[in-house]
Amino acid sequence: MALISIIISLMLDHSFRNQHHWRDLSWFERYTLRIHNTLKTDNAWLKLAAVLVPILLVFALLQLALFDVSLGIFYFLFSIAVLFYCLGPNSLSNDIDAYLDARSLGDDDEALHYASLLTGRPASPSPDQQISDVTHAILSTVNERVFSVLFWFVLLGPLGAAMYHLITHMSKQDDAPASLRKAAAVIHAGMAWAPARLLAIGYALTGHFDGAVHAYQNRPHEEDIGLSNYDVLINTGMGALRDQECSDEISCIRSARSLVTRSILVWIAMLALLTLGGWLG
């Protein structure tokens, strides 16, 4: 059932990728600030728990209550709804397409806007640097916005997807207190560690294998888990793209997008084999 939920949710994400308001998280931002202002303590971990535990408890109770109702149909629908929501608010595929369209049309301002959305910071106006930054962003951001969500959904169901999505958003919430963002970032990095390595394996399997392995072995070793996750994805991904012909800036971006798409499909295929094995077994 997890496999079918993933496939349907990814299809919905593609079909309704412009409907950002359906996956808006402003309610969570307001809720976070309200909890922060209500609790009279400087302990960021306590505030983080106060924000997340009630919401995740609701998800856990709904998950348990719906699991065996009507042959699991309501649980199935609940899973699709939660996973679709957690793949937002913006569609990664939509942001990449918009950036490519802007570059094709020569609209530098629009390209700069979408490059900033993809990289999560003000993008460089220099075309060469911008292309490099966007390529790196695609290789790393897909883990945060798509693959890790799917990973935790497979492990813990809707609860896992919601937990990862909310923690990720809190770690980047601009108006949240710095101490709260830092605590959320620690958990986020830990939750992204295993998915980042699995996605890197996908890069190696679907790209230039020797280049990916060599880049992984020679990557800088970071003590910080978040930076380590980033380095693994960027170095392995760029190594896997070594045999790709980039005749122009557009083809470089398309090659990176194709690589991440193939890598995700490889792991979905693996999940399909495990699901089929479970049914046959």
Steps between C-alpha positions, in 0.01 A plus 500: 500500500794733568620454141161591350470799735841626387420463130164676532646779714780566252244512219289746699808709574565522126138563406432769762847648521370858464252469787735627770218616727385141551826422679554826681684483835422847633274340763801308635711815509234684702459200730877478557525867595201470733657208686833680515344814646287302745772284652715698742820302460828536312525126437469467121461123518204530735336753270568279199331208675207722600450600136536158340366245748131608496488508120683170457282341767193591293659341192592188697147461641341549159741252348416237759126568490473478121733207442242222526186696412317390181784273390748786533336718235482806726862448608597479133327829419646661811848387395463651152371830637781533756774400257373738232492780756852422622644516147410871495440780526690556174558226246871448435426396142301818446781721633752329269271534198439867576874562527567321171224698327644827629850411378364391160315830462796704619303642793785560745281644776263202496792258484658673800171468690464126443869439554458657845200277570700190407817592688321643803712815496554806277632361172801631310418718197798347319358237257787253545493519878121491500492182289754336732302601809169380354655167395632449852164603644313244291734222614462590868151648527329195352601311813344760727183567302425156357718200582524538878124554519448173312760323716332591829158427353612146417643454850229660715208572269330843497643573845856469367436723198331766715773493763779548245308768308419709807850474646652598165273801473571608856875482440457756218220712647632857476281650770562218750749558784858411408531249787189317381624491141837367614341219705274405208800506263682244715206259482449572131863417421475174691179400323652584159822302558382157380287630208796707376720189482229296329442774245876521440497126426220571252719764333779246463271229364329723244794720402875459454570238768879536519477877500244496782701256713824692447331830589346345811833366620676833443231727641587731792423340835281724712427461869168679457237245388308753292811602305599135467162417346541788256855401403400138441219600264689771312825311452337168414247668272761701310714188469202310361448777243860477378414327172207732423552735208411854602498683168326798661375617837150357445630149431699505827185568700304239308773242559488565874121476504509175301754355743290571809186372326670174405640460850159538662348259249767242585402505867129495416574191287683346795198569720279340234716186503488483880122551493455232234724266700287559808181425310642186343657391827 
